[in-house]
Amino acid sequence: MRDRRIKVLYPSYFDSRLTRGEGRRVPKELAVKNPNLDELIKAASPLGEVVVEREKARPSRWYRREGRILIRYEGSKEDLLKKVGQNLRRLRASK
């Protein structure tokens, strides 16, 4: 049986260049341009235990092996997406 606390996140969820229909999952204010897997790992690590799968592709974007992370998180996926999006924005602002 699947553990419901494990959430799957792809970098494309946070890509400001994509529309919601193309796969962005966060509001534009929380999205960044062209996020990569390493940034996603840094943004998600403070929120829970992260497992990295670098060779995976999002099913709707099977031709781009952007990787994904699995994170153990107790709350809802939408809450997690917003927190990771905020952390990504902070990471980009500090560069």
Secondary structure, 3 states (H helix, E strand, C coil): CCCCCEEEECHHHHECCCCCCCCCCCCHHHCECCCCHHHHHHHHHHHCCEEEECCCCCHHHCCCCCCEEEEECCCCHHHHHHHHHHHHHHHHHHC
